[in-house]
Structure formats: structure tokens, C-alpha cells
């Protein structure tokens, strides 16, 4: 009976070949040997020493993901909770990010200057070798540089973003403009500033003097003369 059940189990669940078992083990094996947190477990309490170590490793140019894969550093979710809860750590983390961008700038220079993988030797039909440009390696280096430059411009725009300079200085010859053109440009300038200007305060709209009631000086003289 037992032998029949074992035979039936082997038929229904045949053993996998050795190569398949090894591949399955690699796929299901955790990245680190760190024990997984149990459901409902309390989050790791804030540790100032660990938080400072995170900042130090960021300043060395490492990414937060690679840092959190170290055995002595908690997961990214824990670090994010610390950032949300502690303003001192948040400020230190932001300054560490700026130094991280400086480290990445050094990486950009080193990647661009490194030509060790730009060429490779290829066998020829006559049994010799020839030196060939490795376009794939060059494209990979260019991708590394561009990715770092883009992140640097987003994470630290004050230092690495492209600056757009606008020249606000312009020369306008007023003597070559008519009164209507000068008034139109003046009103447009005030409108851009959000200033409303009455019509009579600009060119060509001076109010005419109102007559004085009761006569003028000449009328007084005439009256006195009569």
C-alpha cells in the first residue's frame, strides 16, 4: 500500500532535473540572509548612529538601495519613515544628497576618461588579430554618464541644472517713435506690472484748463473802468 502511494506521488509530482532545481533555488533565495519582518511587527526604532551611517554612505556616492542591502542598515521603508518623523535626520539626509551628487560628478569624469573598454582584439581570417572599436561599450559608458547627469540636475538643480540666461537689457530710441507708439509701449509696460494708468496721465491726453467763474483779471479791470 505504501509503495503504491509513493509510486502514485512520483507520477503526479515527478522530480525536477538538477538544473531546474538549481534555477528555482536561485530565484526563490532571498537577496540577503536578513530575516523577514513578521506581519504586525513593530517598525525598527530610530537609531541616530545608523542614520548617520546612512548619510556617510550616501556621501560616498552609493545609492540608498545599495546601502539598505547592507546587513547593518534597515530597509528603505524604515529609512523613509525615519525621514518623515525626524527633521534633523531629514536635513542631514538632504545635505548628504548634495555631497552624493559631487561624488557622482567625479564618477562622470572617470567614466568619460576611461578608454580601457573602448577597443577589443578580434581574430581575422588569415590567423592574425585586429583592434576593433567596441561600440556597445562606448554606448554603455555614454548611458552611464547621461543617467548620472540627469539625476544630478533633478536632485541638485542649484549646482547641476542647466541655467537659462535672459538678457533684459534693451535699447529703445525714443526720439524715433511717434507719440502713439511711445504711449502704446508705455501702457504695455505698465500693464505687465499690473498698474492701471488713467488715460489723461499719458501723452496726448492732457486735460484742458477749466474756465474760472466770475471773470478774470481783465474783466475786473473793465468793471473798474466803467
C-alpha positions as CSV (number, residue, x, y, z in Angstrom):
1,X,0.0,0.0,0.0
2,X,2.8,2.4,1.0
3,X,4.8,1.5,-2.1
4,X,1.7,2.2,-4.3
5,X,1.2,5.6,-2.8
6,X,4.9,6.5,-3.3
7,X,4.6,5.4,-6.9
8,X,1.5,7.5,-7.4
9,X,3.1,10.5,-5.8
10,X,6.1,10.2,-8.2
11,X,3.8,10.1,-11.2
12,X,1.8,13.1,-10.1
13,X,4.8,15.1,-8.9
14,X,7.8,14.0,-10.9
15,X,11.2,15.2,-9.5
16,X,12.7,18.2,-11.4
17,X,16.0,17.8,-13.2
18,X,19.0,19.1,-11.2
19,X,19.4,22.2,-13.4
20,X,15.8,23.2,-12.9
21,X,16.1,22.7,-9.2
22,X,19.2,24.9,-9.0
23,X,17.5,27.7,-11.1
24,X,14.4,27.5,-8.9
25,X,16.5,27.8,-5.7
26,X,18.3,30.9,-7.1
27,X,15.0,32.5,-8.0
28,X,13.4,31.9,-4.6
29,X,16.5,32.5,-2.5
30,X,16.3,35.9,-0.7
31,X,18.8,38.6,-1.7
32,X,20.2,38.7,1.9
33,X,20.1,36.4,4.8
34,X,18.3,39.0,6.9
35,X,15.2,37.6,8.4
36,X,12.0,39.0,7.1
37,X,9.8,41.1,9.3
38,X,6.8,39.3,10.7
39,X,3.3,40.6,9.9
40,X,2.2,43.1,12.6
41,X,5.8,43.5,13.9
42,X,6.7,47.0,15.3
43,X,8.9,49.1,13.0
44,X,12.6,49.5,13.9
45,X,13.0,52.4,16.3
46,X,15.0,55.4,15.2
47,X,18.8,54.9,15.7
48,X,20.9,58.1,15.3
49,X,24.1,56.1,14.7
50,X,22.5,54.1,11.9
51,X,21.0,57.3,10.4
52,X,24.4,59.0,10.4
53,X,25.9,55.9,8.7
54,X,23.3,56.1,6.0
55,X,24.3,59.7,5.4
56,X,28.0,58.8,5.3
57,X,27.5,56.1,2.7
58,X,25.3,58.4,0.6
59,X,28.2,61.0,0.6
60,X,30.4,58.3,-0.8
61,X,28.2,58.1,-3.9
62,X,26.3,55.0,-3.1
63,X,22.5,54.7,-3.8
64,X,20.1,54.3,-0.9
65,X,19.0,50.9,-2.4
66,X,22.5,49.5,-2.2
67,X,23.0,51.0,1.3
68,X,19.9,49.3,2.6
69,X,21.1,45.9,1.3
70,X,23.9,46.1,3.9
71,X,23.4,43.9,6.9
72,X,23.7,46.7,9.4
73,X,21.2,49.0,7.7
74,X,17.4,48.7,7.8
75,X,15.2,48.6,4.8
76,X,14.3,51.6,2.7
77,X,10.8,51.8,4.1
78,X,12.3,52.2,7.6
79,X,14.7,54.9,6.4
80,X,11.8,56.7,4.8
81,X,9.8,56.6,8.0
82,X,12.8,58.0,9.9
83,X,13.0,60.8,7.3
84,X,9.3,61.6,7.8
85,X,9.5,61.6,11.6
86,X,12.8,63.3,12.3
87,X,13.5,66.7,10.9
88,X,17.2,66.6,12.0
89,X,17.8,63.4,10.0
90,X,15.8,64.8,7.1
91,X,18.1,67.9,6.9
92,X,21.3,65.8,7.3
93,X,20.0,63.4,4.6
94,X,19.4,66.4,2.2
95,X,22.9,67.7,2.7
96,X,24.3,64.2,2.2
97,X,22.5,64.0,-1.1
98,X,24.3,67.1,-2.3
99,X,27.7,65.5,-1.5
100,X,26.4,62.4,-3.2
101,X,25.9,64.5,-6.4
102,X,29.5,65.7,-6.1
103,X,30.7,62.1,-5.9
104,X,28.6,61.3,-9.0
105,X,30.3,64.2,-10.8
106,X,33.6,62.6,-10.1
107,X,32.2,59.3,-11.5
108,X,31.1,61.1,-14.7
109,X,34.7,62.4,-15.3
110,X,36.2,58.9,-14.6
111,X,33.7,57.1,-16.8
112,X,34.3,59.6,-19.7
113,X,38.1,59.3,-19.3
114,X,38.2,55.5,-19.1
115,X,39.1,54.1,-22.5
116,X,40.1,50.6,-21.4
117,X,37.0,49.0,-22.8
118,X,36.7,51.1,-26.0
119,X,38.6,48.5,-28.1
120,X,38.9,44.8,-28.3
121,X,41.0,42.4,-30.3
122,X,39.3,40.3,-33.0
123,X,40.7,37.3,-34.9
124,X,41.0,37.7,-38.6
125,X,40.6,35.1,-41.4
126,X,44.3,35.0,-42.0
127,X,45.0,33.9,-38.4
128,X,46.0,37.4,-37.2
129,X,44.2,39.9,-34.9
130,X,42.9,43.3,-35.4
131,X,41.9,46.0,-33.0
132,X,38.2,47.0,-33.3
133,X,36.2,49.8,-31.6
134,X,33.6,48.4,-29.2
135,X,30.6,50.5,-29.9
136,X,28.5,48.7,-27.4
137,X,30.9,49.5,-24.5
138,X,31.1,53.2,-25.6
139,X,27.3,53.4,-25.8
140,X,27.1,51.8,-22.3
141,X,29.5,54.4,-20.9
142,X,27.5,57.2,-22.5
143,X,24.3,55.8,-20.9
144,X,26.1,55.8,-17.5
145,X,27.2,59.4,-17.9
146,X,23.8,60.6,-19.2
147,X,21.9,58.9,-16.4
148,X,24.0,60.4,-13.7
149,X,23.8,63.9,-15.3
150,X,20.0,63.7,-15.5
151,X,19.7,62.6,-11.8
152,X,22.2,65.3,-10.7
153,X,20.2,68.0,-12.5
154,X,17.0,66.9,-10.8
155,X,18.3,66.1,-7.3
156,X,20.6,69.1,-7.1
157,X,19.4,71.7,-9.6
158,X,21.2,74.5,-7.8
159,X,24.5,73.0,-8.7
160,X,23.9,71.0,-11.9
161,X,20.8,72.2,-13.7
162,X,21.2,74.0,-17.0
163,X,20.9,77.7,-16.4
164,X,18.9,79.8,-18.9
165,X,20.1,83.4,-19.1
166,X,17.7,86.0,-20.2
167,X,19.0,89.4,-21.4
168,X,16.6,92.0,-20.1
169,X,18.7,95.0,-21.3
170,X,17.4,96.6,-24.5
171,X,18.0,100.0,-26.2
172,X,15.0,101.9,-27.4
173,X,15.4,105.2,-29.3
174,X,12.5,107.3,-28.1
175,X,13.2,110.1,-30.5
176,X,12.4,107.8,-33.4
177,X,9.0,106.9,-32.0
178,X,5.7,108.7,-32.6
179,X,3.6,109.8,-29.6
180,X,1.2,107.0,-30.3
181,X,3.9,104.3,-30.3
182,X,5.5,105.7,-27.2
183,X,2.2,105.7,-25.4
184,X,1.4,102.2,-26.5
185,X,4.7,100.8,-25.3
186,X,4.4,102.7,-22.0
187,X,0.9,101.4,-21.4
188,X,2.0,97.8,-22.2
189,X,4.9,98.1,-19.7
190,X,2.5,99.3,-17.0
191,X,0.1,96.5,-17.9
192,X,2.8,93.9,-17.4
193,X,3.4,95.3,-14.0
194,X,-0.3,95.2,-13.2
195,X,-0.5,99.1,-12.9
196,X,-3.6,100.8,-14.2
197,X,-2.9,104.2,-15.6
198,X,-5.7,106.7,-16.4
199,X,-5.9,108.0,-19.9
200,X,-5.2,111.6,-19.1
201,X,-1.8,110.8,-17.5
202,X,-0.1,109.8,-20.7
203,X,0.9,111.6,-23.9
204,X,-1.8,113.5,-25.8
205,X,-4.5,113.4,-23.1
206,X,-3.8,116.5,-21.0
207,X,-7.0,117.9,-19.6
208,X,-7.9,121.4,-20.8
209,X,-8.0,124.1,-18.1
210,X,-11.4,124.8,-16.8
211,X,-12.8,128.3,-17.1
212,X,-12.8,130.5,-13.9
213,X,-16.2,131.6,-12.9
214,X,-16.8,135.2,-12.2
215,X,-14.5,136.6,-14.9
216,X,-10.7,137.1,-15.0
217,X,-8.4,139.9,-14.2
218,X,-9.2,141.7,-17.5
219,X,-12.9,141.6,-16.6
220,X,-12.2,143.2,-13.2
221,X,-10.2,145.9,-14.8
222,X,-13.0,146.6,-17.3
223,X,-15.6,146.7,-14.5
224,X,-13.5,149.1,-12.5
225,X,-13.0,151.3,-15.6
226,X,-16.7,151.7,-16.0
